[in-house]
Amino acid sequence: MPVARSLQRGLPLLILALLLLIAPAAFGQAGETLPHKQSWWLHKDVSSNGHKIDLLFDIILWMTLIVGVAVFIVLGWFLWKYRYNPNRTARYIHGNSRVEIVWTLVPALLMALTAAISQSIWAEIKNPPVGTEPGNWPTDVLMVEKVKAGEVVLVEVVAQQFNWTFHYPGVDGKLGPRKIELVKKGTLEEGIGLDREHPDGKDDYCTGMLVLPVNKKVYIRLVSVDVLHSFFLPNFRIKQDAVPGLMGKVWLEATKTSAEVIGKVSEVDAFGPQKQFFDRAKPFDIVCAELCGGQHYAMKGPLFVVTQEQFDRYTAAQAKAVKAAGGDEEY
């Protein structure tokens, strides 16, 4: 009898443990086969991982919605049942251990399951596929090899009050160092303190817009030169803090060009590179999602996702401009 009673008491814990073990694997497997279903009330997803984040978001939303509705129904029932009655006398009780255990275990179970199923997505986003299998962030040597071979794109995103600067490596595939003592008002490269004297920085170029090719892995090094910012790409379901003194790492892969999703501007409204290289494509939005000062509201930037041919023409033009100007890039 004691053994049976112990098994009965331990059964819920055993079920919980099994769910926590099975949920990440099951969710990860489901995420690989789920279609990229678009939510009508969110920005259109154009990321290879976005639909998985949307699924997790929907799970949490429905979970909290169901629990919230249930709580308000119970609350309303209690308000009605124990409404004021002059003929009712008060009764003093010492609680109900079973009810207290239930309302403690149920939220704990829901939170544990949420953490378990989200862990697989977190691991996949933070451990990008270097080759054919998921792995750690590429080493510096491997990154340079892949950038030079055109297999991936490397960009350093520099946040500062109140704009974004995008620092690209040149043909050597290496990002030149930045020095805080070189930061000053002027060109974009001066604003982030790019060291042009360093061999790795001689062929780099800086832009005020993020330009990426479609269907190619992009590795982003995220830094801030002043205060805390947050790099938010609504269409990619990416939001990562840019912390002074630390380097954040983000990777993404766009599945559609910005022209396919947002459209194009007219010939009259298109500005230089937009008209010359991107076939008048409209950009996605880059915003800062962390209060960073008085003009935080204006800290926006354009993100152009273009075809590989358009990206190659654009980067070749930037490299030519840097070489002709001796390292002074104004775009």
C-alpha positions in Angstrom: 0.0 0.0 0.0 2.8 2.5 0.9 4.6 1.7 -2.4 1.4 2.2 -4.5 0.8 5.5 -2.7 4.3 6.6 -3.3 4.0 5.8 -7.0 0.7 7.7 -7.2 2.3 10.7 -5.6 5.3 10.6 -7.8 3.4 10.0 -11.1 2.8 13.7 -11.8 6.5 14.5 -11.3 7.5 11.6 -13.6 5.1 12.9 -16.3 6.5 16.4 -15.9 10.1 15.1 -16.3 9.1 13.2 -19.5 7.4 16.2 -21.0 10.4 18.4 -20.2 12.7 15.8 -22.0 10.5 15.2 -25.0 9.2 18.8 -25.6 12.4 20.3 -26.9 13.1 17.5 -29.4 9.5 17.3 -30.5 9.2 21.0 -31.0 12.5 21.2 -32.8 11.4 18.5 -35.2 8.0 20.2 -35.8 9.7 23.5 -36.4 11.7 22.0 -39.3 8.5 20.9 -41.1 6.1 23.7 -40.2 5.1 26.0 -43.1 6.0 29.6 -43.0 2.5 30.7 -41.9 2.1 34.5 -41.9 0.3 36.3 -39.0 -2.1 38.9 -40.3 -1.4 41.2 -37.3 2.5 41.0 -37.3 5.0 42.3 -39.8 5.5 39.9 -42.6 8.1 37.3 -41.7 11.0 37.1 -44.2 13.5 35.2 -42.0 14.4 31.5 -42.1 13.8 31.3 -38.4 10.9 33.7 -38.1 8.1 31.2 -38.3 9.4 29.2 -35.4 9.5 32.4 -33.2 5.9 33.1 -34.4 4.8 29.6 -33.4 6.4 30.0 -29.9 4.7 33.4 -29.6 1.3 31.9 -30.5 1.8 29.1 -28.0 2.5 31.6 -25.2 -0.3 33.9 -26.4 -3.0 31.2 -26.4 -1.7 29.8 -23.1 -1.9 33.1 -21.3 -5.3 33.9 -23.0 -6.8 30.6 -21.8 -5.5 31.0 -18.3 -6.5 34.6 -18.2 -10.1 33.9 -19.3 -10.3 31.0 -16.8 -9.1 33.3 -14.0 -11.6 36.0 -14.8 -14.4 33.5 -15.0 -13.6 32.2 -11.5 -13.2 35.7 -10.2 -16.6 36.7 -11.7 -18.2 33.6 -10.1 -16.7 34.4 -6.7 -17.9 38.0 -7.0 -21.4 36.8 -7.7 -21.6 33.9 -5.3 -20.1 35.9 -2.3 -21.8 39.2 -3.1 -23.1 41.2 -0.2 -25.8 39.5 1.9 -26.9 40.9 5.3 -28.0 37.5 6.4 -24.7 35.7 5.7 -22.2 35.2 8.5 -18.5 35.0 8.1 -16.7 31.6 8.3 -13.0 31.3 9.0 -11.1 28.6 7.2 -7.5 27.6 7.2 -7.1 27.0 3.5 -7.0 24.0 1.3 -3.7 22.3 0.8 -4.8 20.4 -2.4 -6.1 23.6 -4.1 -2.9 25.5 -3.1 -0.7 22.7 -4.5 -2.7 22.7 -7.8 -2.5 26.4 -8.4 1.2 26.3 -7.7 2.0 23.3 -9.8 -0.1 24.2 -12.8 1.7 27.6 -13.5 5.0 26.0 -12.7 4.3 23.2 -15.2 3.2 25.7 -17.9 6.4 27.8 -17.3 8.6 24.8 -17.4 7.1 23.5 -20.6 7.4 27.0 -22.2 11.1 27.1 -21.2 11.6 23.6 -22.6 10.1 24.1 -26.0 11.7 27.6 -26.4 15.2 26.2 -25.6 15.5 24.5 -29.0 14.7 27.7 -30.8 17.1 29.7 -28.7 19.9 27.2 -29.3 19.3 27.2 -33.1 19.3 31.0 -33.3 22.4 31.4 -31.1 24.3 28.5 -32.7 24.1 29.2 -36.4 24.8 26.6 -39.0 28.4 27.0 -40.0 28.3 24.3 -42.6 25.5 21.8 -43.2 25.1 21.2 -39.5 24.3 23.6 -36.6 27.4 24.6 -34.7 29.0 27.4 -32.8 29.7 30.9 -34.2 32.4 30.6 -36.9 36.0 31.3 -35.8 37.7 34.4 -37.1 39.7 32.3 -39.6 36.7 30.4 -40.8 34.7 33.6 -41.1 37.3 35.2 -43.3 37.4 32.2 -45.5 33.7 32.1 -46.0 33.4 35.9 -46.5 36.2 35.8 -49.2 34.5 32.9 -50.9 31.2 34.7 -51.0 29.4 32.1 -48.9 28.4 34.4 -46.1 28.1 38.1 -45.4 29.7 39.8 -42.4 28.6 43.2 -41.1 29.4 45.1 -38.0 26.4 47.1 -36.8 27.4 50.1 -34.7 24.8 51.9 -32.6 25.2 55.4 -31.4 22.9 58.3 -30.5 20.9 58.5 -32.6 21.7 56.5 -35.8 23.0 53.2 -37.1 26.3 52.7 -39.0 27.0 49.6 -41.0 30.6 48.6 -41.3 31.5 46.1 -44.1 34.8 44.3 -44.7 36.7 44.8 -48.0 38.0 42.1 -50.3 40.3 40.8 -47.5 37.2 39.6 -45.6 38.4 41.2 -42.4 36.8 44.0 -40.4 39.2 46.7 -39.4 39.5 47.7 -35.7 37.7 50.7 -34.2 39.3 52.9 -31.6 37.3 55.0 -29.2 40.0 57.8 -29.4 39.3 58.1 -33.2 35.6 58.7 -32.8 34.6 62.2 -33.9 32.0 64.0 -35.9 32.4 63.8 -39.7 32.1 60.9 -42.0 30.5 57.7 -41.0 33.8 56.0 -40.5 35.0 58.8 -38.3 31.8 58.5 -36.3 32.6 54.9 -35.3 36.3 55.4 -35.0 37.4 53.1 -37.8 41.2 52.8 -37.9 42.2 53.3 -41.5 45.9 52.9 -40.7 45.4 49.3 -39.7 45.9 46.9 -42.7 42.5 45.2 -42.1 40.7 48.6 -42.2 42.1 50.1 -45.4 39.5 48.5 -47.7 36.5 48.6 -45.4 33.5 50.8 -46.1 30.8 52.2 -43.9 27.2 53.0 -44.9 24.1 54.4 -43.3 21.9 51.6 -44.7 22.1 47.9 -44.2 22.2 46.1 -47.6 22.0 42.3 -47.6 21.6 39.6 -50.3 18.6 37.3 -50.2 19.0 33.6 -49.4 22.4 34.0 -47.9 23.6 33.7 -44.2 24.5 37.0 -42.7 26.6 37.3 -39.6 26.2 40.5 -37.6 28.6 41.9 -34.9 26.6 44.3 -32.8 28.3 47.1 -30.8 27.5 50.4 -29.2 29.8 53.4 -28.9 27.8 55.3 -26.2 24.7 54.0 -24.4 22.5 50.9 -24.4 20.6 50.4 -27.7 18.5 47.6 -29.1 18.8 46.4 -32.6 15.3 45.5 -33.7 14.3 44.0 -37.1 10.5 43.4 -37.0 10.4 41.5 -40.2 13.1 39.1 -39.1 11.9 38.6 -35.5 15.3 39.8 -34.2 15.8 42.1 -31.2 19.3 42.2 -29.7 20.7 44.7 -27.2 23.8 46.6 -28.2 25.7 47.0 -24.9 28.7 49.4 -24.6 31.9 47.5 -24.1 30.4 44.2 -25.3 29.9 42.5 -28.7 26.6 41.0 -29.5 26.3 38.4 -32.2 23.3 37.9 -34.5 22.8 35.8 -37.6 19.9 35.8 -40.1 19.0 34.6 -43.6 16.4 36.6 -45.6 13.9 34.5 -47.6 12.5 37.4 -49.7 13.8 40.7 -51.0 12.4 43.9 -49.7 11.0 44.8 -53.1 8.9 41.5 -53.1 7.4 42.3 -49.7 7.1 46.1 -49.6 7.3 47.1 -53.2 9.1 49.9 -55.0 9.2 53.7 -55.0 8.6 55.9 -58.0 11.5 57.2 -60.2 11.1 60.6 -58.7 11.3 59.5 -55.1 14.2 57.1 -55.4 17.5 58.3 -54.1 21.0 57.5 -55.5 21.9 53.9 -54.5 18.2 53.0 -54.3 17.7 53.9 -57.9 21.2 52.9 -59.2 21.6 49.5 -57.5 18.3 48.3 -56.0 15.8 48.9 -58.8 13.9 51.4 -56.6 13.2 48.8 -53.9 11.7 50.0 -50.6 13.6 49.0 -47.4 12.6 47.1 -44.3 12.7 49.1 -41.0 15.5 49.0 -38.5 14.6 50.6 -35.2 16.0 51.0 -31.7 13.8 49.2 -29.1 15.7 50.6 -26.1 15.1 54.1 -24.7 18.5 55.7 -25.5 17.9 59.4 -25.1 15.9 62.4 -26.2 15.9 61.5 -29.9 15.4 57.7 -29.4 12.2 58.0 -31.5 14.2 59.0 -34.6 16.8 56.2 -34.4 15.7 54.3 -37.5 17.6 52.9 -40.4 16.8 51.2 -43.8 17.4 47.6 -44.5 17.5 46.6 -48.2 17.3 42.9 -49.0 18.3 42.6 -52.6 19.2 40.0 -55.2 22.8 38.6 -55.2 23.5 40.4 -58.5 22.3 43.7 -57.1 24.4 43.2 -53.9 27.5 42.4 -55.9 27.2 45.5 -58.0 26.6 47.6 -54.9 29.6 46.3 -52.9 31.8 46.6 -56.0 30.8 50.2 -56.3 31.6 50.8 -52.6 35.0 49.2 -52.9 35.8 51.3 -55.9 34.6 54.5 -54.1 36.8 53.7 -51.1 39.8 53.1 -53.2 39.3 56.3 -55.2 38.6 58.4 -52.1 41.4 56.9 -50.0 39.0 55.4 -47.5 36.3 58.1 -47.3 32.9 56.6 -47.9 29.8 58.8 -47.6 26.8 56.5 -48.3 
